[in-house]
Amino acid sequence: MADILLADTYIIAAVSLFVKLKFFTLKGGFHLTLKELREAAGLKQPYVARKLYVSQNAVSQWERGANGIASKFVPKLAKLYHVTDEEIIAAIRAAQEARAGEGA
């Protein structure tokens, strides 16, 4: 029974994030972060790193906007996270802008 409740919780969280993503990106003002996209897909940083043949530190830096992402990883991330390339690009930009805002 606990497994069912846990699965229901993950489904509700994923649907909630999906609805936020679709609603707010249609409005043009809000984008989920790479971390939120990864978590919505139910993935952990080490798994993403293994699938992309990069270090976990690289994934962490992408999520924090500390380092840029090579364009070859955009479609791979989109496929892993079950989103479009454009949503990945928007998340990358949001992370970079947030990081730039911290330094201001």
N, C-alpha and C positions, 0 to 999 in steps of 0.2 A: 504494500500500500504506500509506503514512504517513497518507493521508486516512482510510482505513478505521480505522486504529488510533486516530486522533484522535477520530473519530466514536464509536467504541466507548468511549473514555474518557469522553466527554460523556454517553453513554447510561448508563454505569455510575454516574457521579456523580449524575445526575438520579434514577435509580432508588434509589440509596442515600439521597438526601435525601427522596424520596417515602416510602420505608419508614420512615425516622426520624420524619417528620412524622406519618404515620398511626399508628405504634406509640405514640409518646410523647404525642400529643394524646389518644389513647384512654385513656392512663394519667392524663391531666389535669395533668401537671406540666411539660411541656416544649413550647415552641413555637419554630418557626423564626423568624428575624428577617425583616424586609422585604427586607433585602439578600440573605439566603439564598434566599428565595422568588424574588426577581428572577433571581439567578444560576442557580437550578435551572431556571428557564424559559429560560435562555440569552440573557437580555436585558442590555443595558447601560443605564446611567442616561440618556444622551442620547436613546436610542430611547424609553424610557418617558416622558421629559419631552415629547418631540414628540407622542407618541400622546395625552397628557393635556392638551396645550397649557399646560404649565407650564415653569418653568425647571429646568435640571439641578440647580441649587442647591436648589430646592424638594424634589426627589426625595431628594437627599442629606440634607437636614434631616429629612425624614420617616424615613429609614432610621436616623438617629442619635437620633431622638426629640426633636430640638430644637424642632420645630414640629408642631402637630397637623395632621391631614388632614381636609379638609372631607368630610362624609359622601357627597357626590356622587362622590368618587373611589374609595370602597371597592369598589363593584361593577365599576368599570372596571379597577382593579388586580387584582381577583379574576379577571376574564376574561383579562387580559394574562398573569397568572402561572399560570393554569389551576388555581386553588384556589377554595375557598368564601369567601364574604364573612366568615364567622366566623373563618377562618384568617387573613385580612387583619387583622381587628379584634384577634385575639390577638397578632399580630406587632406591631401598633401599640402595644398595651398593654405588651408586653414591652420595646419600645424606650424607652417613656416611663418605665417602672419602672427600667430599667437606668440611664437618664440621671438619674433622681431619686436613685438609689443612689450615683452618682458625686459628687453634691453633698453627701451626708450625711457 
